[in-house]
Amino acid sequence: MNGRQRRIEDPALLRGNIPFVADLHFAGMLEAVVVRSIYAHAMLDVVNVQPALESPGVKTVVTAMDLPSACGPIPMRLSPSSELEAALQYPLARDRVRFVGEPIAVIVAGSRYEAEDARPGVEVRYRPLTATTNVRQAMKNPVLFDTLDSNQVYQHRQYHRLVESKEPDPTLRQLHLSFSIQRHTAMPLETRGLVAVPEDGRITVYGATKVLHFNRRVLAGFLGLDVTAVRLVEVAVGGGFGVRGEFYPEDYLIPWLALRLQRPVRWIEDRLEHLQAANHSRQQEHEVDVSYDDTGRIYHLHDEIIVDTGAYIRTHGVTVPELTQGMLPGPYRWQEVDTQLRVVLTNKTPTGTYRGPGRFEGTFVRERVMDAIASTLHLDPLTVRQKNLLTVDALPFSHGMQALGEEIVWDSGDYPLALAQAAHLMAKEEFPRRKAAASARGRRRGLGFAMFVEKSGLGPWEDCRVAVDADGRFTCWTGLSTLGQGTMTALTRILAETWGVSASQIRIVHGDTDQVPESHGTFASRATVMGGSAAFYSARTLKSRLQALAAPLLEAHPEDVILTDRGAEVTGVPTVAVSYKDLVEESVRQALPLDVTERFSASAMTYPYGVHGCELEVCPNTGMIQIVRYGVVYDVGRAVDRDLVKDQIVGGVA
Amino acid sequence: MEIDLKERVSYTLQINDRTYAVEDVEPRLLLADVLRDFLGLTGTHLGCEHGACGACTVLADGRPIRSCLTLGVGAKGLALQTVEGLAPNDGPLSRLQDAFWEEHGLQCGFCTSGMLMTATFFLREHPKPSRKEIREALSGNLCRCTGYQNIVNAIERSTQDLGENYP
């Protein structure tokens, strides 16, 4: 589907008149401030809230002692594993804090100013313990949880040999490499926030996104309510990138406080809290041993992956470590892959997913390995890559690795072509000349490439409901969220092109658990693939019903009936038409409802792939780096909207 | 101007050519909070509350200020402009807003108000800027979605003569 399209999300955002969660106001609304640990590791000897309670405007102050027993630790949403249960986080710290920023108490007052005034009135007597700040220490230091034997909370070996066993070949070269990847976090420009509004025994929570239905189940369980008494609503969302929308402590605390006080309660995270307490990601160490021959052919890949998962296991379980491990082999043919994964607790912010979780880390390691092999053999790094890439006829291909409960099977593609295109895009042939010219100016210039295989379209299913009314207004109900990617533009485009009607005739209802009964959510590059496909199938069913109803009235074959903004007509005969009003009446007569729900299911993920190329210059005197040119070749499959895809790739690079 | 921090104050603000009364509030209220929580002008967003991200940028006497680092009472007597003042509610988008729409100069839209206000000031002083000048002008505004390219494209587009079909 080609042609530039303006996004339907944009006019309201450009005018500043669509509410984000912090823009919502309700009568009688109170504001909450969370008191957080200033120690990375300490026992909480005494938490005295009395002075805070006496501060002007304060309505209540709660600590872990006030929480009901139904409130357990926050469960894992993805990649759960029983050995991780002991390290889950409770919404408020009970007797021990394990990272700077861990919630200890919540103050609710008439305004944020008053709540913050009261903060020094929550007197916490800490007994500091040794803080474990790296994974090597963590293996030796005392355990962070009394019920665990070790701070290494999880390990998983995946070993696969793809050729017949034989004696180790003594002529193969061996290389040992160590890699360290620092912490990152997503840092959406809008911090997290929630407004919880109690009403008639129900609770409505604004500010939810990403996985509304999963979070509704967790919240309802904690509150002891039926899921139908809990409504989660998404308003405009200022970026997600993996961290936003997971179930965090506040996602329980704020609704619970609103119910307890029977008043709307707003909590808007500040940036410092976001830095300290929203999920971090990425931090890993890799010890790699690789074997290869004199021509650059690769044989054996061994990697010990040590993941600094932070102080608690959060909703992602071991998703990021598993994806790192499972997708480590990349687009190359290895004869043997042996990976040992160790997930280790430290006194740092807990971790979760962030843009390309696991692929970022594994790709960095694997591609540096390819460059290192080339370097020892004095070969062109692209030559080494081309020599080892899986070819078109080798796909589908599996190294036998697993992640997210499925075997990772590279499904299709042309990896060598992508690499060749990237070399062309980056004008690699002429690079020596550019390098020489830079040298003459006293600058060092380099050109590097990295290949990746990505995943998308995580199942198991997504529903979509569509309906049309007598005025020809089409409505679509989807469980997808929109966090800035333009998902509603993509859905509108799919629907408009399937039906043949204008985008202005289509309204999309999303982000409201009262309006959409169930959804798996928006993450893992699944929204347009899963929800978009569900929209396509439901739109097609609705269209065929309209065609079937219109055909006898138009004295035509159903397949010759087309839809327009006015109604149905016979293709090529625009003078004779049936209005939507007539079609709706006919649908009632024939008991063929113009309200359709279809489900799209997928049993396995798909695996897009590509290449990044970067040319940069370094000033040897100052160390300043300048990126001269950056190019991406990416096989994205069939793009619903090329501009939206490009927006995501460019934003991801930056 | 001396203010007794314990005394509640009332004052008026000039915003988007209208006069707004701020009645009986604490003098410590930030301009951003006055705009958003008291006057309902929530198009101005708060991304960091310490002057780093630029999302809360508004114009005061035509110059960009961080509304998270300015007291509401301190904005008395200044002609303020916020994103709500760029285009009439029931009218077309401004030329700059329209260029952002066309060029996909936004994704989540949270930084957009600040980008638009900063660019409005910049374009008044530099009607025909180079891309380098645009990038320099935006150096105090953070965006986490776009990678900035489309924002630069949008600002550049708004300075081009695109014929009478464009605002």
Boltz contact constraints between the chains, C-beta under 6 A:
constraints:
  - contact:
      token1: [A, 6]
      token2: [B, 101]
      max_distance: 6.0
  - contact:
      token1: [A, 10]
      token2: [B, 101]
      max_distance: 6.0
  - contact:
      token1: [A, 13]
      token2: [B, 106]
      max_distance: 6.0
  - contact:
      token1: [A, 13]
      token2: [B, 109]
      max_distance: 6.0
  - contact:
      token1: [A, 13]
      token2: [B, 112]
      max_distance: 6.0
  - contact:
      token1: [A, 14]
      token2: [B, 93]
      max_distance: 6.0
  - contact:
      token1: [A, 14]
      token2: [B, 97]
      max_distance: 6.0
  - contact:
      token1: [A, 14]
      token2: [B, 100]
      max_distance: 6.0
  - contact:
      token1: [A, 16]
      token2: [B, 43]
      max_distance: 6.0
  - contact:
      token1: [A, 16]
      token2: [B, 83]
      max_distance: 6.0
  - contact:
      token1: [A, 16]
      token2: [B, 84]
      max_distance: 6.0
  - contact:
      token1: [A, 16]
      token2: [B, 113]
      max_distance: 6.0
  - contact:
      token1: [A, 23]
      token2: [B, 42]
      max_distance: 6.0
  - contact:
      token1: [A, 187]
      token2: [B, 144]
      max_distance: 6.0
  - contact:
      token1: [A, 188]
      token2: [B, 144]
      max_distance: 6.0
  - contact:
      token1: [A, 189]
      token2: [B, 47]
      max_distance: 6.0
  - contact:
      token1: [A, 189]
      token2: [B, 110]
      max_distance: 6.0
  - contact:
      token1: [A, 189]
      token2: [B, 111]
      max_distance: 6.0
  - contact:
      token1: [A, 189]
      token2: [B, 144]
      max_distance: 6.0
  - contact:
      token1: [A, 190]
      token2: [B, 110]
      max_distance: 6.0
  - contact:
      token1: [A, 238]
      token2: [B, 108]
      max_distance: 6.0
  - contact:
      token1: [A, 238]
      token2: [B, 110]
      max_distance: 6.0
  - contact:
      token1: [A, 239]
      token2: [B, 108]
      max_distance: 6.0
  - contact:
      token1: [A, 239]
      token2: [B, 144]
      max_distance: 6.0
  - contact:
      token1: [A, 239]
      token2: [B, 145]
      max_distance: 6.0
  - contact:
      token1: [A, 270]
      token2: [B, 49]
      max_distance: 6.0
  - contact:
      token1: [A, 271]
      token2: [B, 48]
      max_distance: 6.0
  - contact:
      token1: [A, 484]
      token2: [B, 107]
      max_distance: 6.0
  - contact:
      token1: [A, 484]
      token2: [B, 108]
      max_distance: 6.0
  - contact:
      token1: [A, 484]
      token2: [B, 145]
      max_distance: 6.0
  - contact:
      token1: [A, 643]
      token2: [B, 104]
      max_distance: 6.0
  - contact:
      token1: [A, 647]
      token2: [B, 104]
      max_distance: 6.0
  - contact:
      token1: [A, 650]
      token2: [B, 147]
      max_distance: 6.0
  - contact:
      token1: [A, 650]
      token2: [B, 149]
      max_distance: 6.0
  - contact:
      token1: [A, 651]
      token2: [B, 145]
      max_distance: 6.0
  - contact:
      token1: [A, 651]
      token2: [B, 146]
      max_distance: 6.0
  - contact:
      token1: [A, 651]
      token2: [B, 147]
      max_distance: 6.0
  - contact:
      token1: [A, 654]
      token2: [B, 147]
      max_distance: 6.0
